[in-house]
């Protein structure tokens, strides 16, 4: 009987916590990855491919809406290297190689 009471109390606390998180997320006071996009919607920002050059240096091929960007990430921050045509998005790695030259 005592175990059932304890489990009920834990379930109640977790349920209240879930309701609070959901209410805060609906008001956009906190960010949660749950329920952001409806099924079939495409993200406005998408990392198409990533190439690690060194432990702290990477290149990213990023789609922002209709634009395709090559961005370098390094310990000092990020740098936009180029904006390229969105042709070749079907093949991920060749698209990055095309964008780089």
N, C-alpha and C positions, 0 to 999 in steps of 0.2 A: 504494500500500500504506500509506503514511504517513497519507494522508487518511482511509482506512477506520479506522485505529487511533484517530485523533483523534475522528472521529465516534462511534465505539464508546465512547470514554471520556466524551464529552459525554452520550451517551444513558444511560450507566451512572450518571453523577452526577445527571442529571435524574430518573431512575427512583428512585434512593435518596432524593432530596429529596421526591418525591411520596409515597413510603412513609412518610417521617418526618412530613410534614404530615398525612397521613391518620391515622396513629397518634395524633398530638397532638390532632387534631380529635375522634377517637372518645373520647378521655379528657376532652374538653371543656377542654383547656388552652389551646387557641386557637379562634377562631371562623372558620369558612369558610362561604361561601354555598352550597357544593355539598352536595347530599344532605340538606338539612334537613327537607324535607317529602316525604312519599310522594305519588304521583300521586292526585289526587282529594281530598286533605286541604285544608281551608281554613285560612289563617293566623289566629292568635288576634288579631293586631294588623295592621290594614290602613288605609292612608291612602286614603280614598275620593276626596277632592278637595282641591285646594289653590288658594288665591286670594292673589296677591301684591298687597299694598297699597302698598308702597314697597320700595326695595331691601333693607331689613333688617327689614321687617314683613310677616308672612304670616298668613293664617288657614288652618287645616287642619280638614277634616272627617275624623275618625278613628273607625274601628270597633274596639272592644276587646271581643272576645267578642260578647255580644248588645247591648252598649251603644254608642251613637253620641255622640261628643263633638265640640264645637267648641273648638279650641285656638288661641290666638294665640301666635305666636313673634316675639320682639323681641330687641334686643341685650342686654337685662337678663335674659332667660330665656324662660320660657313661662308662659302663664296659661290656666287652664280657664275658658272663657266660659260654656258651657252644656252640658247633656246633653239630647238630644232623642230623640224617637221615631224608630225606624228606618224609618218609612214614606217612600217616595219614593227609595229607594236605586237604583232602576232608572235614573233620570235623574240624572247626576252633578251638573251645575251647578245645576239647579233645587233639588236637595236642600240644597245649601249656602245658596242664597237663602232657602229655607224656614226653615232652622235659624237664620238671622240675623234673621228677622223678616218 
